[in-house]
């Protein structure tokens, strides 16, 4: 979107659009399984084709895998990478986690959640399935969120057979593919006290704001994640506040600044120093609830 006037008129201009000689960086975030899975290869080949047809000669495609159907992890990873991106208008995300949970009834012709276009205030553009919390974390940072005029049905593998054409349209600057404003369909926030992401070390990033733990710093609590057993955890100021082998609950490394220098978003992490908190708590998926209570001295 180009400035306030465009926002008021309802028009959205795609500045990553027509080839301008600058290198384009396409980031795929999807729940296809391991990065070597056939699905990633097939989608990558389709993206190569749409980039070629859009006249983009200089580009790079990067792939990121998230757990199956996990829109918490999808939304968190998208936000961490897109909001903090230093690439601006040359960065475009293609995001597909589609659990088809928007309707509980049987799906006709493999229909699923719709595809949307979003543009962040830093210029980054996103083509994503509007599922669960996939777009929640980025919502406060968007200039626009609009439906894309592509079929929601017709293939089990829509992100290979149907959706890449939308990426091509964005890259060509074809505004005819843009539909209605769908901002209201994106949840404003994730539920409090939930697991949102597990990193490669087995650290559990949560929707708990570290400020909620301020009164507990230096204390130990019994922490329960989902159905796992309670584990004694130290509440600290940083994740290395405990000896090797012990658990800590503290502010982690992820987050981003709020628009207009109005503070920052941070996430408390559950860490087992020198080990995996995720393994200890039964590898909880995104959305698992956290409960804790102080351990009497």
LOFI-98576 format. One record per residue (C-alpha): residue number from 0; x, y, z. Coordinates in steps of 0.05 Angstrom, whole numbers. Example, Ala and Ser with C-alpha at 12.3 -4.5 7.8 and 13.67 -1.06 7.14 Angstrom:
BEGIN
+-----+--------+--------+--------+
! num !      x !      y !      z !
+-----+--------+--------+--------+
!   0 !    246 !    -90 !    156 !
!   1 !    273 !    -21 !    143 !
+-----+--------+--------+--------+
***
This chain:
BEGIN
+-----+--------+--------+--------+
! num !      x !      y !      z !
+-----+--------+--------+--------+
!   0 !      0 !      0 !      0 !
!   1 !     27 !     69 !    -18 !
!   2 !     14 !    118 !     38 !
!   3 !    -48 !    141 !     74 !
!   4 !    -87 !    161 !     12 !
!   5 !    -83 !     90 !    -14 !
!   6 !   -107 !     63 !     52 !
!   7 !   -168 !    108 !     52 !
!   8 !   -186 !     91 !    -20 !
!   9 !   -181 !     16 !     -7 !
!  10 !   -130 !      7 !    -62 !
!  11 !    -67 !    -33 !    -51 !
!  12 !     -4 !    -24 !    -92 !
!  13 !     46 !    -81 !    -95 !
!  14 !    114 !    -49 !    -94 !
!  15 !    151 !   -116 !    -99 !
!  16 !    113 !   -123 !   -165 !
!  17 !    145 !   -110 !   -232 !
!  18 !    218 !   -131 !   -240 !
!  19 !    263 !    -72 !   -221 !
!  20 !    331 !   -106 !   -223 !
!  21 !    333 !   -117 !   -148 !
!  22 !    342 !   -187 !   -122 !
!  23 !    278 !   -218 !    -94 !
!  24 !    278 !   -263 !    -33 !
!  25 !    221 !   -313 !    -29 !
!  26 !    211 !   -348 !     38 !
!  27 !    167 !   -410 !     40 !
!  28 !    138 !   -428 !    108 !
!  29 !     97 !   -492 !    105 !
!  30 !     78 !   -554 !    144 !
!  31 !     97 !   -605 !     90 !
!  32 !    144 !   -644 !    136 !
!  33 !    220 !   -648 !    131 !
!  34 !    253 !   -600 !     83 !
!  35 !    274 !   -658 !     38 !
!  36 !    201 !   -679 !     29 !
!  37 !    175 !   -684 !    -42 !
!  38 !    122 !   -631 !    -27 !
!  39 !    175 !   -577 !    -16 !
!  40 !    209 !   -597 !    -82 !
!  41 !    144 !   -593 !   -121 !
!  42 !    124 !   -526 !    -92 !
!  43 !    194 !   -498 !   -104 !
!  44 !    190 !   -519 !   -177 !
!  45 !    123 !   -484 !   -186 !
!  46 !    152 !   -421 !   -154 !
!  47 !    211 !   -423 !   -202 !
!  48 !    161 !   -424 !   -259 !
!  49 !    119 !   -366 !   -233 !
!  50 !    182 !   -325 !   -220 !
!  51 !    206 !   -339 !   -290 !
!  52 !    139 !   -320 !   -320 !
!  53 !    137 !   -256 !   -279 !
!  54 !    204 !   -236 !   -308 !
!  55 !    243 !   -241 !   -244 !
!  56 !    313 !   -263 !   -263 !
!  57 !    350 !   -252 !   -197 !
!  58 !    319 !   -285 !   -137 !
!  59 !    329 !   -335 !    -81 !
!  60 !    279 !   -384 !    -51 !
!  61 !    287 !   -406 !     21 !
!  62 !    247 !   -461 !     55 !
!  63 !    224 !   -467 !    127 !
!  64 !    185 !   -525 !    157 !
!  65 !    135 !   -520 !    214 !
!  66 !     98 !   -577 !    249 !
!  67 !     36 !   -604 !    214 !
!  68 !    -27 !   -561 !    223 !
!  69 !      8 !   -517 !    275 !
!  70 !    -16 !   -446 !    261 !
!  71 !     16 !   -421 !    325 !
!  72 !     85 !   -440 !    301 !
!  73 !     69 !   -415 !    231 !
!  74 !     46 !   -347 !    255 !
!  75 !    104 !   -339 !    304 !
!  76 !    157 !   -357 !    253 !
!  77 !    126 !   -312 !    200 !
!  78 !    125 !   -253 !    248 !
!  79 !    196 !   -264 !    274 !
!  80 !    223 !   -265 !    203 !
!  81 !    178 !   -215 !    168 !
!  82 !    172 !   -161 !    221 !
!  83 !    247 !   -162 !    233 !
!  84 !    265 !   -168 !    159 !
!  85 !    319 !   -120 !    134 !
!  86 !    299 !   -135 !     62 !
!  87 !    236 !    -93 !     57 !
!  88 !    198 !    -94 !     -8 !
!  89 !    244 !   -146 !    -38 !
!  90 !    222 !   -198 !     13 !
!  91 !    159 !   -239 !     -2 !
!  92 !    132 !   -296 !     41 !
!  93 !     92 !   -355 !     14 !
!  94 !     58 !   -387 !     75 !
!  95 !     18 !   -451 !     76 !
!  96 !     -8 !   -485 !    138 !
!  97 !    -79 !   -505 !    123 !
!  98 !   -110 !   -552 !    174 !
!  99 !   -178 !   -541 !    143 !
! 100 !   -207 !   -528 !    212 !
! 101 !   -250 !   -469 !    192 !
! 102 !   -307 !   -518 !    179 !
! 103 !   -318 !   -583 !    218 !
! 104 !   -363 !   -614 !    164 !
! 105 !   -338 !   -655 !    105 !
! 106 !   -301 !   -613 !     53 !
! 107 !   -326 !   -610 !    -18 !
! 108 !   -273 !   -617 !    -72 !
! 109 !   -217 !   -608 !    -21 !
! 110 !   -238 !   -537 !     -3 !
! 111 !   -199 !   -504 !     52 !
! 112 !   -183 !   -437 !     83 !
! 113 !   -175 !   -380 !     35 !
! 114 !   -112 !   -346 !     10 !
! 115 !    -96 !   -274 !     29 !
! 116 !    -48 !   -219 !     12 !
! 117 !    -16 !   -177 !     67 !
! 118 !     33 !   -120 !     65 !
! 119 !     72 !    -99 !    127 !
! 120 !     91 !    -28 !    145 !
! 121 !    164 !    -46 !    130 !
! 122 !    146 !    -64 !     58 !
! 123 !    148 !   -140 !     65 !
! 124 !     93 !   -175 !     27 !
! 125 !     59 !   -240 !     45 !
! 126 !     16 !   -291 !      8 !
! 127 !    -13 !   -337 !     60 !
! 128 !    -69 !   -384 !     77 !
! 129 !   -114 !   -349 !    128 !
! 130 !   -117 !   -405 !    178 !
! 131 !   -119 !   -405 !    254 !
! 132 !    -66 !   -358 !    283 !
! 133 !    -22 !   -358 !    220 !
! 134 !    -31 !   -282 !    212 !
! 135 !    -45 !   -261 !    283 !
! 136 !     25 !   -241 !    304 !
! 137 !     35 !   -197 !    243 !
! 138 !    -34 !   -165 !    244 !
! 139 !    -14 !   -102 !    283 !
! 140 !     42 !    -90 !    232 !
! 141 !      1 !    -95 !    169 !
! 142 !    -21 !    -39 !    123 !
! 143 !    -70 !    -85 !     89 !
! 144 !    -98 !   -156 !     91 !
! 145 !   -141 !   -174 !     31 !
! 146 !   -169 !   -237 !      2 !
! 147 !   -138 !   -264 !    -62 !
! 148 !   -182 !   -284 !   -119 !
! 149 !   -159 !   -356 !   -127 !
! 150 !   -198 !   -420 !   -119 !
! 151 !   -203 !   -448 !    -48 !
! 152 !   -220 !   -517 !    -75 !
! 153 !   -200 !   -563 !   -132 !
! 154 !   -138 !   -597 !   -105 !
! 155 !   -114 !   -633 !    -43 !
! 156 !    -48 !   -598 !    -54 !
! 157 !    -71 !   -526 !    -67 !
! 158 !     -4 !   -495 !    -50 !
! 159 !     26 !   -532 !   -110 !
! 160 !    -32 !   -533 !   -160 !
! 161 !    -70 !   -468 !   -147 !
! 162 !    -37 !   -418 !   -101 !
! 163 !     30 !   -405 !   -136 !
! 164 !     -8 !   -365 !   -189 !
! 165 !    -23 !   -314 !   -135 !
! 166 !     51 !   -306 !   -120 !
! 167 !     62 !   -294 !   -194 !
! 168 !      7 !   -241 !   -196 !
! 169 !     38 !   -205 !   -136 !
! 170 !    106 !   -205 !   -170 !
! 171 !     75 !   -177 !   -234 !
! 172 !     37 !   -124 !   -195 !
! 173 !    -30 !   -150 !   -219 !
! 174 !    -79 !   -115 !   -172 !
! 175 !   -139 !   -150 !   -204 !
! 176 !   -125 !   -211 !   -161 !
! 177 !   -140 !   -171 !    -97 !
! 178 !   -207 !   -182 !    -64 !
! 179 !   -243 !   -156 !     -3 !
! 180 !   -211 !   -131 !     61 !
! 181 !   -209 !   -191 !    109 !
! 182 !   -172 !   -161 !    168 !
! 183 !   -231 !   -175 !    215 !
! 184 !   -225 !   -250 !    201 !
! 185 !   -156 !   -253 !    231 !
! 186 !   -155 !   -263 !    307 !
! 187 !   -128 !   -203 !    344 !
! 188 !    -85 !   -243 !    392 !
! 189 !    -66 !   -314 !    411 !
! 190 !    -93 !   -342 !    476 !
! 191 !    -50 !   -327 !    537 !
! 192 !     -4 !   -378 !    568 !
! 193 !      7 !   -422 !    508 !
! 194 !     65 !   -455 !    473 !
! 195 !     75 !   -420 !    407 !
! 196 !    140 !   -449 !    379 !
! 197 !    195 !   -500 !    393 !
! 198 !    264 !   -483 !    369 !
! 199 !    320 !   -530 !    348 !
! 200 !    348 !   -534 !    419 !
! 201 !    281 !   -557 !    447 !
! 202 !    267 !   -489 !    479 !
! 203 !    193 !   -475 !    485 !
! 204 !    174 !   -405 !    465 !
! 205 !    108 !   -384 !    496 !
! 206 !     56 !   -329 !    491 !
! 207 !     73 !   -309 !    563 !
! 208 !     98 !   -238 !    568 !
! 209 !    161 !   -239 !    611 !
! 210 !    132 !   -180 !    650 !
! 211 !     80 !   -229 !    678 !
! 212 !    136 !   -266 !    713 !
! 213 !    167 !   -204 !    746 !
! 214 !    140 !   -220 !    815 !
! 215 !    165 !   -291 !    810 !
! 216 !    237 !   -278 !    791 !
! 217 !    286 !   -317 !    832 !
! 218 !    232 !   -365 !    855 !
! 219 !    217 !   -436 !    835 !
! 220 !    150 !   -458 !    807 !
! 221 !    117 !   -523 !    788 !
! 222 !    104 !   -516 !    714 !
! 223 !     56 !   -559 !    674 !
! 224 !     52 !   -558 !    598 !
! 225 !     -9 !   -592 !    568 !
! 226 !    -17 !   -661 !    600 !
! 227 !     56 !   -669 !    620 !
! 228 !     76 !   -678 !    692 !
! 229 !     95 !   -617 !    735 !
! 230 !    168 !   -599 !    732 !
! 231 !    204 !   -553 !    781 !
! 232 !    228 !   -493 !    742 !
! 233 !    269 !   -431 !    763 !
! 234 !    240 !   -364 !    741 !
! 235 !    298 !   -322 !    719 !
! 236 !    320 !   -259 !    684 !
! 237 !    353 !   -299 !    628 !
! 238 !    353 !   -370 !    603 !
! 239 !    423 !   -384 !    630 !
! 240 !    405 !   -365 !    702 !
! 241 !    409 !   -438 !    724 !
! 242 !    464 !   -491 !    728 !
! 243 !    472 !   -540 !    672 !
! 244 !    416 !   -592 !    671 !
! 245 !    363 !   -549 !    706 !
! 246 !    301 !   -515 !    679 !
! 247 !    290 !   -440 !    672 !
! 248 !    229 !   -398 !    653 !
! 249 !    252 !   -329 !    629 !
! 250 !    252 !   -279 !    572 !
! 251 !    281 !   -309 !    509 !
! 252 !    315 !   -283 !    446 !
! 253 !    253 !   -273 !    402 !
! 254 !    209 !   -213 !    393 !
! 255 !    201 !   -147 !    357 !
! 256 !    191 !    -73 !    367 !
! 257 !    121 !    -44 !    366 !
! 258 !    103 !      8 !    314 !
! 259 !    118 !     80 !    333 !
! 260 !    170 !     60 !    385 !
! 261 !    115 !     40 !    434 !
! 262 !    155 !    -15 !    467 !
! 263 !    169 !    -86 !    446 !
! 264 !    137 !   -154 !    442 !
! 265 !    175 !   -208 !    480 !
! 266 !    164 !   -281 !    495 !
! 267 !    181 !   -321 !    556 !
! 268 !    216 !   -387 !    541 !
! 269 !    220 !   -453 !    579 !
! 270 !    291 !   -479 !    574 !
! 271 !    329 !   -539 !    601 !
! 272 !    401 !   -516 !    602 !
! 273 !    444 !   -567 !    566 !
! 274 !    382 !   -607 !    546 !
! 275 !    313 !   -604 !    514 !
! 276 !    254 !   -575 !    551 !
! 277 !    210 !   -599 !    495 !
! 278 !    230 !   -671 !    507 !
! 279 !    219 !   -664 !    581 !
! 280 !    148 !   -637 !    571 !
! 281 !    129 !   -689 !    519 !
! 282 !    143 !   -647 !    456 !
! 283 !     80 !   -603 !    462 !
! 284 !     52 !   -575 !    398 !
! 285 !     32 !   -502 !    389 !
! 286 !    -28 !   -483 !    431 !
! 287 !    -14 !   -527 !    491 !
! 288 !    -33 !   -492 !    555 !
! 289 !     16 !   -472 !    611 !
! 290 !     -1 !   -474 !    685 !
! 291 !     45 !   -457 !    743 !
! 292 !     44 !   -449 !    818 !
! 293 !     98 !   -425 !    866 !
! 294 !    136 !   -478 !    906 !
! 295 !    135 !   -460 !    980 !
! 296 !    204 !   -449 !   1010 !
+-----+--------+--------+--------+
***
